[in-house]
Amino acid sequence: MGVQGVVEHLQRLGMSGYEAKAYVALVGAGKPVNGYEVAKRSGVPRSTVYETLGKLVARGAAYEVRGASDANEYLPLPPESLLDRMRREFDGSVSALRSALPAVAAAPEGHLIHNLKDAEAMLDRAGDVVAGARRDLFMSIWPEEMGTLRGAVLEAAGRDVEVSVVSFGKEPFDGPGNVHEHRYSAPEAVLEELGYRLIVVVGDRREAVVGGFGDGVAWGIYTADPAVALMAAEYVRQDIALQILADRVGADELDRLFAADPGLRRLLGRR
């Protein structure tokens, strides 16, 4: 990651752009430096550099020292110490807001449903659902999308969320939980029939992301409607049941059963 990437991450953690640039310049100097040197190294305007350094000192991210010429010079709080402090402050704010925000929130007029119009929005929202799960998590997913969500799914399993996954493709999810590789109807056949990779992520049967990825585009919805979330969970549960049944009796025997009962074939949606 380059300097600009570091600056951007510091901004996400609450520093202004000038503060982040000045802090990185202090860290990169490796010795006490004055405001003129910080401005030269960081690109922060000389007219605002001392104000910016003062803000870093006020937040504890830098220290003011007396230089050899009795002029003010600055040292950074070491990066590890800064990150530890930011984490403590962030965790403290999250803990306080966890109880404070619901107390001021108005009751929703209806269950939330909104469109997701690109892959980043879809995966970010799916990650929110995974992170918010406390009891169970149902997923139908392909390796391309699981690669992004894998860490969050492992964290969910680590906090004793019951994870159930239908995994498509050549590299099925190998994490903990109830993972079922989709073999009855080859993934290639499913992809050919649908024309896109379907994603279903349901947390605690109360919120869900459902959508598709294909031909460089993605689309879908997020919903907190419990009826829709329940239907999405049941879709995954049905697919899991079908995979288990195919493993137990054999795909050929299951095909014969479907062929002998057109009503069953229609209801189960044999692909």
N, C-alpha and C positions, 0 to 999 in steps of 0.2 A: 504494500500500500504506500502510495506517495504522500508527500506533505499535504497536498490538497485533500486527499482522503482523510488524513488525520484531522485536519481543520474541520471538515464537514461533520465528522463524528463528534468532535468536541462541541460543535454547535448544537447537534442533536441532544447533547447532555446539558445544555443550558448556557454555554458561553456565546457571546456575540461573535461575529466574524472577526472583528479587530482583536478581541480578547484571545480567541483561539490562535490567530496568527502570531500575536505577541508571545503567548505562552510557548508555542512551538519554536519561536526564535530564541527564547531564553533556554529552552532545553537543548537546542542545537548549539548554543554558544559554548557550553561546558565551563563557563566561568562567569563571575559577575560582570554585567555590562550596563552601560547607561542608556538613557532613552534614545539618544541619537543613534547608537549602535542597533538597538532594537528596531527602530524605524527603518534603518538601512537594510537589516536582515529580513524584516517581515513584510515590508510594503505598507505598514500602517503609517498614515500621514504624520509628519512631525508635529503638526498642530494639535493632534489628538493623542499622540503616543503616551504622554505622561498621564493624561486622564485614563487611558486604557490600562496602563500599568497600575494606576491607583485602584482601579476596579479589581484587577487580579489580586492585589495585596489585600483588599477588603474581603474578598471571598476566600482568602487563604491559599490561593494558587501560586503566589509569589511572595518573596520577602525583599524588603528594602534594606540595603546595607550602605555603609559609608566606604567610598572608594579611597584610593591612595591620595587623590587630589581633594579629598573631603567632599566630593560630589556624590549625589545619590546614584547608586547602582542597584541592580536587581538580580536575584537568584530565583529559579523556579522551585516550587514544591516538587520533589522527585515524582516522576510519572506514576509509579506503583502506589505511592501515598495519595496522589491526587485521585486515582481511579478508586482506591479503597474508600476515600472520603465521599466521592460522588455516589458510589454504590450505597453507602450508609444513608446518605441524604435521600437518594431515590427510594430506597426501601422504606425509609421512614415516612416519606410523602405518600407512597402507595398504601402503606398500612393505615395512615390517617384517613385517606380518601376512601378506602374500602367501606368504612362505616359512615363517613360524612356525606359522600355523594348520593347514596340512596336516600338519605334523609331529606335532601333538597330536591330530588328528582320528582317530577310530576308523573302520575300514572299514565302509561301510554293509552291513546284513544283506541288503538287496534294493534293487532299483532304485526310486527315489522316484517315487511318483505321488500327487498330492493334488488335491482338488476346489477350484475357484475359484467363489465364490458370488455375486460382484457385479462390476460393470463396473470399479470401481477396482482390485480385486484382480487381475482378469484383465489389465488394461492394465499394471499395475505389474509383474506377472510376465512378460508379453510383453516389456516394456522390459528386464527382466533378461536374457532370452534374447538379445535383440538386442545388448545391451551385452557379453554374454559371448562372442559369435561372434568367431572368429578366422580361419576359412577361408571358410565359405559361410553364406548366410542365405537361406532360402526362406520366402516369405510369400504367403498368399492373404488379401486384406483389402479392406475398403470404406473410402471416404473418411472416414467418421465416426471410425473407429478409427485410421486412418493419420494423422489430424490430431494425435493425441496422440503417436504413435510416430515421426513424421517426423524430428525432430531426432536421435533415437538411430540411425535408419536412415542418415541422412546421415553421422553420425560413423562408423558401421560401414564405409560405403563409403570414407570418408576414410582408414581404416587398412587399406585394400586387401582388405576382405572382399568376396567375390563375391556380390552381391545379385541375387536373382531374385524378381520380384514378379508375381503375378496381381492386377491392380487392377480392382475393380468400380466401378460407379456413374458418375455424370455428370462427376465431377472426378477422373480417374485420377491416381495418383501420378506426379509429373513429375521425380522425382529421378534420380540416376545409377544405373547397373546395368542389368540385363536386365529391363525393365518391359514387361509384356504386358497390354494392356487386354482385359478379358473381353467379347468381342463375340459370339462364337459361342454361342448361347443368350443372349438379351438379359438384362442384370442384373435387369430387372423380372420376367422369367420365372423366373429362379433364385430371386429373393426370394419370389415367389408360391408356388413349389413347396416351398421349404424352410420358409418362414414366419419366417425370421430371417436375420440377416447372419452368415455363418460367418467365423471368423478362424482362420487356421493360421499359426503362426510357429515356424520350426525353425532352431536354431543348430547348425552343424557336424554336423548329423545325429546329435546326441547328446542334445539336450533340446528340448522342444517345448511350446507352449501351443496347445490346440485348444478352441474354444468357440463360443458363439453370443450374439448381441445381438438382442433384439426385444421389443416391447411394454413397454419400460421396465425390462426385467430382463436379466440376463446370467448365463451359467453356462458351466462348462468344466472343463478339467483342465490341470495342469502335469505333465509327466513327464520324468524323466531315464532312462527305459528306452530303450536304443538301438534296440531292435526297433520300439517304437511311434514313436519319433522318425523312424526310417528310413521307416516306412509313411507318416507325415505328409509327409515330404519328397517321397516318390514320388507322393503325391496331387497336390502342387503341380506337380511335374515333368510329370505326365501332363496336367494342365490346360494348362500352357504348351505342351506338344507339340501338343495339340489346337488351341490358338489359332494356332500357327504354321502348322499344316497347313491350317486354314480360310483363313488369309491367303494361302497359296500357291496352293491349288487353287480357292478360292471356297467360300462356305458352301453354295450351291446344289448344287455338285458333291459336296460332302461329304455333304449330305443324301441325294442319290441313291445314294451308296455305302452309306450306312447302310441305306437302304430295300431295297437289293438283297441285303444280307447280315444277316439277323436276328441271327445269332450275334455278329457284330461290333457291332451296335447294342446288344445286351444287355451284352457285355463292357465296352464303352467307356462305358456308362451315359449315352447321349445324353439331354440334358435339353431 
